[in-house]
Amino acid sequence: MSALNQTLYGALVMGCFAVGLFLLRFWSTTRDRLFAMFAFAFWLLGLNWLGLAVLDTTQEQRTAFYALRAAAFVVILVAIVDKNRHARRVRPRPPTARRSGGRWRLHVASRRREQAGRPT
């Protein structure tokens, strides 16, 4: 394997682990599982590139690395689906709004103005 390939694999490994740490920092502040799962997926991708850089494998031996890469993408898909399903369950219903006079107003605010005798 050429020195250029080794350098590029090293850059990919470093980038994946740096992005994973960056996402882990977001997870530590928000405790949102999406960030933790994305960090894990990027670390899996980093391990994939590290394995390809360290082991000079033939084409037949790269199947395990493709499986590792596929597992990382599955983790990303699971994280997205989990975030969307979790957001539907937990998110409180926003107050209903209506458009009046070119602006959006909440029903509660417009009812208060009507009760006070001011036009909406």
Contacts in CASP RR format, 6 or more apart in sequence:
PFRMAT RR
TARGET T0000
AUTHOR 0000-0000-0000
METHOD contacts of the structure
MODEL  1
MSALNQTLYGALVMGCFAVGLFLLRFWSTTRDRLFAMFAFAFWLLGLNWL
GLAVLDTTQEQRTAFYALRAAAFVVILVAIVDKNRHARRVRPRPPTARRS
GGRWRLHVASRRREQAGRPT
1 53 0 8 1.000
1 56 0 8 1.000
5 53 0 8 1.000
6 53 0 8 1.000
9 49 0 8 1.000
9 50 0 8 1.000
9 52 0 8 1.000
9 53 0 8 1.000
10 49 0 8 1.000
10 50 0 8 1.000
10 53 0 8 1.000
12 46 0 8 1.000
12 49 0 8 1.000
13 46 0 8 1.000
13 49 0 8 1.000
13 50 0 8 1.000
13 53 0 8 1.000
15 46 0 8 1.000
16 42 0 8 1.000
16 43 0 8 1.000
16 45 0 8 1.000
16 46 0 8 1.000
16 49 0 8 1.000
17 42 0 8 1.000
17 43 0 8 1.000
17 46 0 8 1.000
19 39 0 8 1.000
19 42 0 8 1.000
20 38 0 8 1.000
20 39 0 8 1.000
20 42 0 8 1.000
20 43 0 8 1.000
21 39 0 8 1.000
23 35 0 8 1.000
23 36 0 8 1.000
23 38 0 8 1.000
23 39 0 8 1.000
23 42 0 8 1.000
24 35 0 8 1.000
24 36 0 8 1.000
24 39 0 8 1.000
26 32 0 8 1.000
26 35 0 8 1.000
27 33 0 8 1.000
27 35 0 8 1.000
27 36 0 8 1.000
27 39 0 8 1.000
32 83 0 8 1.000
33 79 0 8 1.000
33 82 0 8 1.000
33 83 0 8 1.000
33 86 0 8 1.000
34 79 0 8 1.000
34 80 0 8 1.000
34 82 0 8 1.000
34 83 0 8 1.000
37 75 0 8 1.000
37 76 0 8 1.000
37 78 0 8 1.000
37 79 0 8 1.000
37 82 0 8 1.000
38 76 0 8 1.000
38 79 0 8 1.000
40 75 0 8 1.000
41 72 0 8 1.000
41 73 0 8 1.000
41 75 0 8 1.000
41 76 0 8 1.000
41 79 0 8 1.000
42 72 0 8 1.000
44 68 0 8 1.000
44 69 0 8 1.000
44 71 0 8 1.000
44 72 0 8 1.000
44 75 0 8 1.000
45 69 0 8 1.000
45 72 0 8 1.000
47 68 0 8 1.000
48 65 0 8 1.000
48 68 0 8 1.000
48 69 0 8 1.000
48 72 0 8 1.000
51 65 0 8 1.000
52 62 0 8 1.000
52 65 0 8 1.000
55 61 0 8 1.000
57 65 0 8 1.000
95 106 0 8 1.000
95 107 0 8 1.000
95 108 0 8 1.000
96 106 0 8 1.000
96 107 0 8 1.000
97 104 0 8 1.000
97 105 0 8 1.000
97 106 0 8 1.000
97 107 0 8 1.000
98 104 0 8 1.000
98 105 0 8 1.000
98 107 0 8 1.000
98 110 0 8 1.000
99 105 0 8 1.000
100 110 0 8 1.000
100 120 0 8 1.000
105 120 0 8 1.000
110 120 0 8 1.000
113 119 0 8 1.000
113 120 0 8 1.000
114 120 0 8 1.000
END
